[in-house]
Amino acid sequence: MRRYRSLAVLALALVALALAGPLAAASDESSKTPAQILADVQRDLAKVRSYHFSGYEVDGRTTTRLAGDVSASGRADVTIRERGGSVRVILLPSAMYLKANAAFWKANGGKNGRKLADKLAGRWLKTDEAGLKALIDDLMPKRVASCVSVGTGTLKKGGLGSVGGKRVVVVVDQGDKPGTTPGRLYVTTTGPILPLRLRQTGKRRPGGHIDRRCQDPDDTSTSSDVRLSGFDEPLHITAPRGALTIPDDGGGPTPA
């Protein structure tokens, strides 16, 4: 299933969830097959106008945490934390901005890391960084929806449960085929049919076809847990004031 990509490792999985529960009425989503449930998730998630997410991914000894709000209009406000570094990214249809702490600049600024930390820590910066743009694009509702059934292994239902007080049916991906990743997807049982929690429960199995639109070929993550909420709630994401910009001549940052 789909994986979110973090700034540092460009990978945070969208996978599956599970908890056992009582038998459900035959009229709701829990009476359907796993394939039918995923098809309904794709249909309804593609119609979502906005959502909130929060979660983490583990890759080796590194845990990357992400949280933010995403709008189908192309606006997003996302914060990424890793190894003491923190960066907040605001995406608008016409521009992108980021603000990071000193630890982030020291870790990602190369030989000039300390100088960048002194100048830019805590400051908004206007940027066109391709990696950040790819990260935000991957979070758009239609992109996530289109990738829900990509890279799946054998699917089975894992019973019923509750996420955030809402009843869910669990789809379990066993990750048993080459190129697939095990996980659990917690899906609402009545319309709209949407994912409320997504977990990766193991490493991707070697081999198989990798869909680069939805999967990171270099992914080595071992687990992740992402929760989605706030579907279709109004968002007010605007450009930050006082952002700096880097001129094309390579000079120092100036007010945007």
Backbone bond lengths (Angstrom), bond angles and torsions (degrees), N, CA, C in turn:
res aa  C-N    CA-C-N  psi(-1)  N-CA   C-N-CA  omega(-1)  CA-C   N-CA-C  phi
1 M - - - 1.460 - - 1.525 110.68 -
2 R 1.301 114.99 172.68 1.459 121.69 -174.00 1.512 112.22 -61.14
3 R 1.345 117.92 142.36 1.456 122.85 175.56 1.504 110.09 -120.86
4 Y 1.313 117.70 131.31 1.453 121.56 169.59 1.507 108.42 -70.43
5 R 1.353 118.23 148.28 1.451 121.93 178.01 1.517 110.22 -111.84
6 S 1.329 117.21 129.68 1.455 121.56 -179.99 1.515 109.35 -84.62
7 L 1.352 116.41 168.91 1.456 121.57 -179.19 1.512 111.30 -62.28
8 A 1.336 118.59 -44.82 1.455 121.11 -174.11 1.514 112.15 -80.87
9 V 1.322 118.49 -42.67 1.461 120.61 -176.03 1.516 111.65 -112.85
10 L 1.338 117.50 -1.21 1.457 123.95 -178.86 1.519 111.83 45.38
11 A 1.322 114.25 50.94 1.456 117.45 177.64 1.510 112.68 -159.91
12 L 1.283 117.22 118.59 1.460 120.83 171.79 1.517 104.88 -147.64
13 A 1.311 116.96 116.42 1.444 119.43 -165.62 1.510 114.06 -77.50
14 L 1.351 114.43 140.43 1.453 120.58 163.63 1.528 105.27 -100.29
15 V 1.311 117.61 106.80 1.456 122.38 -178.49 1.515 111.08 -133.33
16 A 1.328 125.13 -136.78 1.445 126.35 -162.19 1.514 116.90 -126.35
17 L 1.315 119.08 175.90 1.449 122.54 -174.33 1.516 113.40 -145.27
18 A 1.424 117.26 164.80 1.458 117.09 178.08 1.507 115.35 -165.41
19 L 1.340 116.97 144.24 1.471 125.36 171.28 1.525 106.75 -159.40
20 A 1.312 117.62 138.84 1.451 120.35 -179.56 1.519 110.58 -76.86
21 G 1.339 117.33 153.00 1.448 120.72 -179.65 1.513 111.00 -161.10
22 P 1.337 117.77 -177.00 1.456 121.88 -178.54 1.518 111.92 -69.53
23 L 1.318 116.88 162.29 1.452 121.46 177.61 1.519 110.11 -64.10
24 A 1.340 115.17 146.59 1.456 119.64 -175.90 1.521 110.26 -106.19
25 A 1.313 115.47 160.78 1.451 120.36 173.56 1.512 109.23 -65.46
26 A 1.318 116.79 145.86 1.462 120.95 -174.25 1.511 112.65 -66.84
27 S 1.338 118.39 -11.27 1.449 120.75 -174.36 1.520 113.54 -85.40
28 D 1.341 119.39 -12.36 1.454 119.25 -176.32 1.521 111.53 -99.84
29 E 1.338 115.04 -177.37 1.460 121.40 -172.69 1.521 113.07 -61.35
30 S 1.310 117.67 -28.13 1.456 120.91 -175.95 1.523 113.11 -67.84
31 S 1.342 117.45 -12.00 1.458 120.46 178.10 1.523 112.34 -85.55
32 K 1.343 117.30 -5.48 1.456 121.44 -175.71 1.527 111.69 -93.18
33 T 1.333 115.52 167.00 1.459 120.55 177.12 1.528 109.31 -77.01
34 P 1.350 118.50 160.84 1.465 120.36 177.04 1.523 113.25 -55.16
35 A 1.326 117.10 -40.89 1.467 119.96 179.86 1.521 111.39 -63.67
36 Q 1.340 116.80 -40.12 1.459 120.41 178.07 1.523 111.26 -66.34
37 I 1.325 116.61 -38.62 1.469 120.44 178.35 1.520 110.58 -62.72
38 L 1.334 117.66 -45.46 1.465 120.63 179.33 1.528 110.74 -62.76
39 A 1.327 117.24 -38.47 1.460 120.21 178.91 1.523 110.55 -63.58
40 D 1.333 117.29 -38.95 1.466 120.97 178.20 1.525 111.21 -68.33
41 V 1.340 116.98 -37.86 1.464 120.58 175.97 1.530 109.89 -61.78
42 Q 1.314 117.02 -45.96 1.466 120.25 178.62 1.519 111.34 -58.03
43 R 1.320 116.81 -44.98 1.467 121.78 -178.70 1.520 111.85 -61.56
44 D 1.342 117.45 -48.74 1.464 120.32 -173.38 1.523 112.90 -81.95
45 L 1.328 117.76 -33.53 1.462 119.85 178.67 1.526 110.80 -67.14
46 A 1.325 117.20 -32.98 1.463 120.55 178.96 1.528 111.98 -65.38
47 K 1.336 117.38 -19.51 1.465 121.62 -179.53 1.524 112.93 -92.19
48 V 1.321 117.17 -7.89 1.463 121.40 -176.91 1.520 110.76 -66.08
49 R 1.320 116.47 137.06 1.463 121.52 -179.84 1.524 112.30 -92.10
50 S 1.349 117.18 -26.57 1.460 120.64 179.68 1.519 109.44 -163.75
51 Y 1.329 116.06 159.77 1.467 119.95 174.44 1.519 109.55 -161.96
52 H 1.340 114.94 162.97 1.458 122.76 174.84 1.520 108.35 -111.17
53 F 1.322 116.76 145.78 1.457 119.53 176.49 1.522 110.01 -140.57
54 S 1.322 115.86 154.79 1.458 121.78 173.22 1.517 107.78 -153.99
55 G 1.327 116.22 144.42 1.455 118.71 179.98 1.508 112.62 173.90
56 Y 1.328 114.92 -169.80 1.459 119.97 -178.34 1.527 110.04 -147.65
57 E 1.332 114.96 163.20 1.452 122.82 173.74 1.517 108.60 -135.58
58 V 1.316 116.66 141.06 1.459 122.75 177.66 1.523 108.71 -110.94
59 D 1.331 116.27 127.08 1.458 122.57 177.60 1.525 106.59 -135.94
60 G 1.323 116.55 106.14 1.459 119.38 -174.65 1.515 109.98 63.91
61 R 1.329 116.21 -126.30 1.463 120.76 178.60 1.525 112.54 -94.60
62 T 1.322 117.03 6.59 1.454 121.26 -176.07 1.521 111.49 -105.46
63 T 1.323 115.82 129.34 1.461 121.73 173.90 1.521 108.22 -111.51
64 T 1.324 116.07 122.41 1.459 122.22 178.00 1.515 108.55 -105.77
65 R 1.325 117.16 127.21 1.458 122.09 -179.98 1.523 109.76 -111.48
66 L 1.324 116.00 135.43 1.451 122.09 179.93 1.517 110.25 -130.95
67 A 1.322 115.83 147.82 1.459 121.50 174.62 1.518 107.76 -156.72
68 G 1.325 116.19 148.14 1.446 116.71 178.02 1.514 113.86 171.52
69 D 1.328 114.22 -177.22 1.456 123.49 178.17 1.514 108.49 -123.31
70 V 1.336 115.81 138.54 1.461 121.49 -175.86 1.514 109.19 -131.68
71 S 1.330 116.46 136.77 1.457 122.22 178.07 1.517 110.15 -118.96
72 A 1.331 116.59 141.47 1.463 121.38 177.81 1.522 111.37 -64.57
73 S 1.334 118.23 -14.62 1.462 121.76 178.74 1.519 112.17 -75.77
74 G 1.346 117.33 -4.58 1.457 120.72 179.91 1.514 113.40 98.75
75 R 1.318 117.29 14.09 1.462 122.16 177.15 1.524 109.90 -106.67
76 A 1.323 116.36 141.74 1.461 120.33 179.28 1.517 109.57 -154.50
77 D 1.333 115.09 153.29 1.462 123.10 176.83 1.518 106.01 -137.93
78 V 1.333 117.01 103.87 1.461 122.34 -169.77 1.524 110.00 -126.90
79 T 1.329 116.88 137.07 1.463 122.40 175.28 1.524 109.20 -116.92
80 I 1.350 116.10 133.67 1.462 122.64 -178.77 1.521 107.90 -123.52
81 R 1.339 116.57 131.39 1.469 121.60 178.86 1.526 109.27 -126.23
82 E 1.333 114.67 134.15 1.462 119.70 -179.37 1.524 109.92 -159.19
83 R 1.337 116.67 127.21 1.471 122.75 175.79 1.528 112.18 51.37
84 G 1.288 117.44 41.85 1.457 121.56 178.66 1.510 113.96 85.80
85 G 1.329 116.94 -16.11 1.457 120.73 177.70 1.515 110.97 -85.36
86 S 1.316 115.79 147.48 1.458 120.98 179.67 1.521 109.26 -141.52
87 V 1.337 116.47 133.71 1.452 120.90 177.22 1.522 108.82 -138.08
88 R 1.318 115.61 134.46 1.459 121.94 176.12 1.520 107.83 -110.14
89 V 1.316 116.38 133.05 1.463 122.13 -176.85 1.520 109.18 -121.26
90 I 1.318 117.20 129.20 1.459 122.96 172.45 1.516 108.52 -114.14
91 L 1.326 115.88 123.73 1.458 121.50 178.94 1.516 109.23 -111.99
92 L 1.328 115.35 129.14 1.456 122.75 172.84 1.526 107.63 -119.49
93 P 1.330 118.81 163.53 1.460 119.40 -179.91 1.524 113.80 -57.06
94 S 1.333 116.83 -27.36 1.465 119.58 -175.29 1.524 114.26 -113.06
95 A 1.338 118.74 -1.78 1.470 119.61 -175.70 1.523 110.57 -163.53
96 M 1.354 114.89 162.61 1.456 121.30 175.43 1.514 109.07 -133.61
97 Y 1.333 116.50 142.07 1.455 122.32 -178.74 1.527 109.06 -131.61
98 L 1.336 115.70 148.88 1.457 119.03 174.24 1.524 109.63 -139.96
99 K 1.337 114.33 151.65 1.462 122.47 175.17 1.512 107.42 -137.71
100 A 1.333 116.96 124.89 1.461 120.82 -175.18 1.519 110.83 -130.37
101 N 1.331 115.44 159.24 1.456 119.64 177.12 1.522 110.52 -87.27
102 A 1.320 116.25 175.44 1.467 120.92 -176.38 1.529 111.65 -61.94
103 A 1.326 117.36 -39.38 1.460 120.65 -178.80 1.522 111.20 -61.12
104 F 1.319 117.00 -37.27 1.463 120.08 177.91 1.523 110.86 -63.63
105 W 1.342 117.25 -48.57 1.464 120.22 -177.36 1.518 111.25 -65.00
106 K 1.322 117.85 -38.48 1.463 120.24 178.74 1.521 111.21 -64.06
107 A 1.335 116.90 -37.00 1.462 121.06 -177.44 1.516 112.67 -79.66
108 N 1.330 117.69 -27.60 1.460 120.66 -173.00 1.526 113.87 -117.21
109 G 1.321 117.31 1.85 1.458 119.60 -176.76 1.516 115.22 -95.22
110 G 1.349 117.43 6.95 1.454 120.05 179.08 1.525 111.90 63.05
111 K 1.344 115.93 -141.88 1.466 120.76 -178.48 1.527 112.29 -64.77
112 N 1.329 115.90 -23.63 1.466 119.56 -178.78 1.520 112.48 -97.73
113 G 1.338 116.52 15.74 1.445 120.48 -174.61 1.516 114.49 -55.81
114 R 1.327 116.38 -45.83 1.467 119.16 -178.07 1.527 111.43 -67.46
115 K 1.323 116.91 -39.05 1.463 119.98 178.38 1.526 110.50 -65.37
116 L 1.331 115.80 -41.94 1.454 118.99 178.63 1.522 110.85 -63.80
117 A 1.338 116.14 -39.19 1.460 119.89 178.84 1.518 110.58 -61.00
118 D 1.338 116.81 -42.82 1.463 120.66 -179.91 1.527 111.60 -63.96
119 K 1.340 117.00 -37.94 1.458 120.96 -174.90 1.528 113.83 -87.36
120 L 1.336 116.28 -34.48 1.460 118.70 -167.14 1.524 115.53 -114.27
121 A 1.322 119.01 -12.64 1.470 120.12 -177.60 1.525 110.59 -56.33
122 G 1.313 116.84 126.36 1.457 121.43 178.29 1.513 114.43 79.19
123 R 1.357 118.09 4.76 1.463 121.84 -179.65 1.518 110.29 -107.18
124 W 1.323 117.23 143.50 1.458 121.19 173.93 1.519 109.83 -76.60
125 L 1.322 116.16 138.28 1.457 122.64 -178.33 1.522 109.09 -130.81
126 K 1.315 117.15 128.82 1.458 121.38 175.31 1.521 108.23 -80.48
127 T 1.330 117.66 132.09 1.457 120.37 -172.08 1.517 111.16 -146.88
128 D 1.329 115.86 160.33 1.463 121.30 172.52 1.522 109.62 -124.41
129 E 1.347 117.10 28.60 1.468 122.89 -176.81 1.531 111.08 -55.25
130 A 1.338 116.48 120.23 1.465 121.83 -172.78 1.523 112.95 -63.47
131 G 1.344 117.17 -37.86 1.455 120.03 -179.31 1.518 112.47 -63.10
132 L 1.337 116.46 -40.13 1.455 120.51 178.14 1.521 110.83 -67.05
133 K 1.338 116.19 -41.23 1.469 120.30 179.17 1.524 110.06 -61.20
134 A 1.336 117.30 -42.12 1.461 120.89 179.27 1.520 111.09 -63.37
135 L 1.344 115.96 -39.48 1.461 120.22 178.43 1.514 110.88 -58.89
136 I 1.323 117.63 -49.63 1.453 121.34 -177.05 1.530 110.66 -67.61
137 D 1.328 117.36 -41.70 1.463 120.05 178.38 1.522 111.44 -57.14
138 D 1.338 116.96 -37.87 1.455 121.12 -179.66 1.523 112.74 -66.08
139 L 1.338 117.62 -18.07 1.455 121.65 -177.80 1.525 113.48 -93.27
140 M 1.324 118.20 -6.46 1.457 120.66 -179.60 1.532 110.04 -63.10
141 P 1.346 118.27 138.64 1.469 121.08 -174.33 1.523 114.81 -51.41
142 K 1.326 118.15 -44.82 1.461 119.48 -178.18 1.518 111.54 -66.44
143 R 1.354 117.27 -36.73 1.463 119.82 178.45 1.528 109.82 -66.33
144 V 1.323 117.59 -45.95 1.458 120.64 178.72 1.521 110.21 -60.04
145 A 1.330 116.81 -44.40 1.459 121.00 -179.22 1.524 111.65 -61.05
146 S 1.316 116.88 -42.59 1.463 120.52 -177.12 1.519 112.48 -67.35
147 C 1.341 117.18 -18.13 1.458 121.30 -176.66 1.524 113.97 -103.83
148 V 1.320 117.53 1.44 1.463 120.87 -174.37 1.520 112.32 -57.39
149 S 1.331 117.74 -40.08 1.462 120.20 -175.23 1.523 113.03 -100.81
150 V 1.328 117.99 11.08 1.466 121.51 -179.81 1.527 109.99 -83.26
151 G 1.316 117.16 136.11 1.459 121.15 175.13 1.506 114.42 70.10
152 T 1.334 117.69 34.99 1.455 120.26 -179.54 1.527 111.46 -95.74
153 G 1.317 114.98 147.56 1.453 121.05 172.25 1.512 109.54 -94.49
154 T 1.329 116.99 -151.07 1.456 120.70 176.48 1.522 109.59 -68.22
155 L 1.336 116.51 130.00 1.462 121.74 -177.50 1.519 110.92 -105.20
156 K 1.325 115.75 144.41 1.456 121.23 173.81 1.523 108.54 -147.83
157 K 1.311 116.06 161.43 1.457 119.79 177.47 1.526 109.47 -87.46
158 G 1.335 115.41 142.00 1.460 121.01 -176.86 1.507 113.49 -113.55
159 G 1.331 117.71 25.04 1.450 120.56 177.54 1.521 112.59 90.78
160 L 1.331 115.55 -164.13 1.456 122.63 -177.89 1.524 109.97 -114.59
161 G 1.318 115.81 159.63 1.453 120.31 178.26 1.509 110.34 -162.84
162 S 1.323 116.12 -160.82 1.458 121.55 -178.56 1.521 109.54 -142.18
163 V 1.325 116.50 135.72 1.463 122.70 175.69 1.525 107.75 -132.33
164 G 1.318 116.44 120.52 1.457 119.94 -179.61 1.517 112.94 59.76
165 G 1.329 116.58 30.92 1.457 120.48 179.70 1.515 114.36 82.03
166 K 1.339 117.54 2.83 1.463 121.11 -179.96 1.524 110.52 -108.36
167 R 1.299 116.61 141.48 1.455 122.49 -179.40 1.522 110.08 -72.49
168 V 1.316 116.65 134.99 1.464 120.98 -178.16 1.520 110.27 -134.69
169 V 1.339 114.51 154.62 1.454 122.09 168.98 1.519 106.79 -108.66
170 V 1.325 116.83 143.65 1.452 121.75 -174.59 1.526 110.78 -103.80
171 V 1.338 115.03 131.16 1.461 121.13 171.53 1.522 107.24 -109.21
172 V 1.314 116.55 123.79 1.465 122.40 -178.69 1.514 109.51 -104.15
173 D 1.315 116.43 124.57 1.469 122.61 173.10 1.525 107.35 -98.77
174 Q 1.328 117.36 117.35 1.454 120.38 -175.57 1.533 112.46 -77.78
175 G 1.329 118.30 -10.96 1.464 119.93 176.72 1.516 112.52 56.04
176 D 1.317 116.99 37.47 1.456 121.53 -171.70 1.525 114.19 -99.64
177 K 1.328 117.38 4.30 1.460 121.23 179.50 1.527 109.54 -113.38
178 P 1.338 118.38 153.14 1.469 120.78 178.90 1.533 111.20 -53.57
179 G 1.332 115.80 133.29 1.461 120.96 178.28 1.510 114.99 81.22
180 T 1.334 118.68 6.90 1.469 120.88 -179.55 1.524 110.93 -109.50
181 T 1.326 115.37 159.13 1.458 122.18 -175.48 1.526 109.87 -124.39
182 P 1.328 118.81 129.55 1.465 119.88 -179.87 1.521 111.78 -70.87
183 G 1.327 116.04 145.85 1.450 118.96 179.53 1.513 112.44 -175.13
184 R 1.315 115.38 -177.84 1.464 122.69 -178.29 1.522 109.11 -138.93
185 L 1.323 115.90 137.32 1.459 122.71 -177.91 1.524 109.64 -123.03
186 Y 1.329 117.10 121.43 1.458 123.22 -179.96 1.537 108.64 -98.31
187 V 1.339 117.09 117.09 1.460 122.47 -170.90 1.525 110.25 -122.01
188 T 1.318 116.99 138.53 1.463 120.76 177.15 1.526 110.28 -59.03
189 T 1.329 116.55 145.39 1.463 120.68 -175.84 1.520 113.07 -90.33
190 T 1.337 117.71 -15.51 1.460 121.32 176.47 1.514 108.91 -129.11
191 G 1.329 116.23 157.11 1.452 121.97 -171.36 1.517 115.42 -64.29
192 P 1.363 115.37 152.79 1.463 125.63 -9.79 1.530 111.63 -67.33
193 I 1.326 116.05 150.39 1.462 121.84 -176.50 1.524 108.57 -88.25
194 L 1.349 116.18 107.76 1.456 121.20 -171.66 1.534 110.81 -135.46
195 P 1.331 117.67 150.92 1.468 121.26 176.53 1.520 110.62 -80.45
196 L 1.334 116.79 129.62 1.462 121.00 179.39 1.522 112.34 -105.34
197 R 1.308 116.68 -24.49 1.461 120.18 177.09 1.523 108.43 -148.65
198 L 1.335 116.30 141.24 1.456 121.62 -177.30 1.512 108.95 -136.20
199 R 1.325 116.18 127.94 1.463 119.82 -176.98 1.512 111.08 -129.05
200 Q 1.306 114.79 142.43 1.458 122.38 168.16 1.525 105.89 -105.10
201 T 1.346 116.39 130.10 1.462 119.19 -173.23 1.524 113.15 -115.15
202 G 1.317 118.00 7.80 1.457 120.49 177.95 1.521 111.04 -176.24
203 K 1.329 116.45 177.93 1.457 121.41 -179.06 1.522 111.09 -75.34
204 R 1.329 115.36 156.29 1.459 120.07 174.25 1.519 110.23 -68.17
205 R 1.314 116.30 138.49 1.460 121.28 179.39 1.534 109.03 -73.46
206 P 1.330 118.47 135.66 1.474 121.07 -178.88 1.528 112.39 -60.73
207 G 1.344 114.72 156.79 1.457 121.43 175.33 1.510 112.67 84.71
208 G 1.318 115.44 -166.59 1.449 121.30 178.05 1.520 113.25 76.56
209 H 1.314 115.51 175.41 1.462 121.58 178.62 1.522 110.10 -85.36
210 I 1.325 116.70 132.30 1.466 122.25 177.94 1.527 108.64 -107.49
211 D 1.318 116.74 118.87 1.460 122.60 176.95 1.528 107.58 -85.85
212 R 1.325 117.19 103.18 1.462 120.90 -174.26 1.519 112.80 -65.79
213 R 1.311 118.31 -18.41 1.462 120.21 176.40 1.521 110.62 -68.89
214 C 1.339 116.78 -29.46 1.457 121.27 -175.21 1.519 114.00 -121.05
215 Q 1.323 118.45 -15.50 1.454 121.77 -175.40 1.521 110.51 -127.32
216 D 1.321 116.20 144.44 1.460 122.37 176.73 1.525 108.30 -91.45
217 P 1.330 118.57 116.75 1.471 119.84 -177.84 1.517 113.47 -63.60
218 D 1.327 118.05 -20.35 1.465 121.96 -178.43 1.530 112.52 -99.28
219 D 1.306 117.73 11.90 1.463 121.03 -176.72 1.526 111.65 -65.04
220 T 1.333 115.89 127.31 1.465 121.85 175.07 1.524 111.09 -126.72
221 S 1.320 117.39 17.31 1.461 121.46 -178.21 1.523 110.44 -65.59
222 T 1.327 115.60 154.01 1.458 121.39 -178.25 1.523 113.13 -113.88
223 S 1.318 117.63 -21.61 1.466 119.73 178.80 1.519 110.12 -162.08
224 S 1.321 116.00 158.12 1.462 121.88 173.96 1.522 108.30 -160.55
225 D 1.321 115.52 160.51 1.460 121.60 179.46 1.529 107.02 -149.81
226 V 1.336 116.83 115.12 1.462 122.19 -176.29 1.514 109.11 -127.12
227 R 1.326 116.34 133.91 1.470 121.29 177.27 1.529 109.49 -116.16
228 L 1.335 115.43 136.98 1.452 122.35 -179.91 1.524 109.52 -115.13
229 S 1.331 115.92 142.31 1.466 120.96 -178.22 1.526 108.76 -159.72
230 G 1.328 116.15 -176.94 1.461 120.83 175.13 1.516 114.47 60.44
231 F 1.330 117.18 33.02 1.457 120.20 -178.91 1.523 111.37 -61.45
232 D 1.329 115.97 130.34 1.460 124.92 175.69 1.524 114.31 65.75
233 E 1.334 117.31 13.61 1.461 118.80 173.71 1.530 109.62 -74.11
234 P 1.338 118.42 146.32 1.470 120.52 -178.77 1.528 111.38 -65.74
235 L 1.322 116.19 138.65 1.464 122.22 178.27 1.525 108.93 -118.45
236 H 1.329 115.44 145.59 1.463 120.87 177.99 1.537 107.54 -126.29
237 I 1.321 115.25 82.64 1.467 121.94 -177.07 1.524 108.13 -107.33
238 T 1.327 116.20 115.75 1.461 121.37 -176.34 1.522 110.37 -129.27
239 A 1.317 115.81 168.32 1.467 121.03 179.55 1.523 110.45 -66.96
240 P 1.332 118.29 136.44 1.464 120.61 177.26 1.523 111.19 -71.50
241 R 1.294 115.89 151.19 1.467 119.95 178.88 1.535 110.68 -81.46
242 G 1.304 115.83 149.50 1.456 121.48 173.58 1.511 115.17 71.89
243 A 1.347 118.18 23.47 1.461 120.25 -179.23 1.523 110.67 -69.22
244 L 1.334 116.09 145.47 1.454 122.62 176.07 1.525 109.52 -93.53
245 T 1.315 116.65 157.48 1.450 121.19 175.35 1.519 108.98 -133.34
246 I 1.338 117.26 151.15 1.462 122.09 178.84 1.522 107.91 -99.79
247 P 1.320 119.36 115.99 1.463 121.64 -178.19 1.524 111.57 -66.72
248 D 1.340 116.69 156.10 1.465 121.85 -178.80 1.510 112.86 -64.47
249 D 1.318 118.77 -21.07 1.462 119.46 -178.18 1.525 111.95 -81.82
250 G 1.364 116.07 3.84 1.466 118.91 176.78 1.514 114.11 82.37
251 G 1.334 117.77 7.39 1.448 119.94 179.87 1.511 111.44 -71.63
252 G 1.306 115.63 -176.81 1.459 120.08 -177.84 1.511 111.60 -71.86
253 P 1.338 116.08 166.16 1.457 120.98 -179.43 1.518 111.81 -62.47
254 T 1.344 115.51 142.90 1.452 122.04 178.08 1.508 108.70 -132.06
255 P 1.344 119.38 158.82 1.458 120.62 177.54 1.521 111.27 -56.55
256 A 1.362 116.13 137.30 1.462 120.12 -178.73 1.530 110.49 -71.37
